[in-house]
């Protein structure tokens, strides 16, 4: 079984550009979670999606950030008009059900805004 | 206010020594998880503890869940350089519909010197 796949591993964007981060969950997993990690803040929950539905987006900034998990294809975390403060490691995790809280993480996307 | 307080924040010891790191809270949890994260990688689940007072062993790692299910400890015996990493504790967040992702402590950065 392939693990959680994230791409790209590294992404450099200029201020004002858009960043698209992709996550393919483990086979058989339909629940996807996005987290952001900053050295001073630790790993923080952003959004929880199930196929075609956003279940909880309480940790995601209201502006410029959006997430989707379409019926076909990977989950996408989209950051519009990036700013330097968006520079961070973004991790995706998946699980087979909402009752199973054990998460399998991808290797992350390291976003650098210059 | 951080829900999970981890201590120490940093720990550097010699190979062969023993160590204990802690995860504390004033809240009661139904379960608690420990992850290890290596540089440039995503967190990897080590263990889930569920019952108050529970002790779980994973080779040289011993995990304990407090009797009141508010805290946990991780003890490593005869530490090796391969144990180097960021150790994170995490608990599930719940809403009316079920678990909605994880809340993490800020972690303990562990370095084992050869």
Interface residues (C-beta under 8 A of the other chain):
Chain A: X4 X33 X35 X41 X42 X43 X44 X45 X48 X55 X56 X58 X59 X91 X93 X98 X99 X101 X102 X103 X104 X105 X106 X107 X108
Chain B: X31 X33 X35 X40 X41 X42 X43 X44 X45 X48 X88 X92 X93 X95 X97 X98 X99 X100 X101 X102 X103 X104 X105 X106 X107
